[in-house]
Amino acid sequence: MATMTSISDIEKGIAAYLDSQLCDQYPDGSLQKAAFGACAAIAIRHLGNKIRKLQENQAAQFLEVFDADGNLDIDEVAESLKARIPESGAKYEHGTYSIGVTKDDIDKIRECIVK
């Protein structure tokens, strides 16, 4: 069963996940928490824009992961991601910055999105 999700709900869900899982690790009122929150907000906005552009992509249209209203099949995306993440997790590195993700993280993000 597909869970078709708006881009707005995806953005809100990812923000909720980042707040609960990462941002809360920093002390209230700290520069680190403010900086992390600001960077997360910018990243989420850019992600939403990327998803909107993806709707126009012929490959995405062929895969039928978007419905006629522009909603994304979040279950299909989550399961596809989980199938490609090793049991030990995956890590993305860019310069001095890195982020890791596990299959459990994907499930938590999905839950935040569909709430």
Secondary structure as UniProt FT lines:
FT   STRAND          4..5
FT   HELIX           7..21
FT   HELIX           23..25
FT   TURN            28..29
FT   HELIX           31..54
FT   TURN            55..56
FT   HELIX           58..63
FT   TURN            68..69
FT   STRAND          72..73
FT   HELIX           74..84
FT   TURN            87..88
FT   STRAND          90..94
FT   TURN            95..96
FT   STRAND          97..101
FT   HELIX           103..114
//
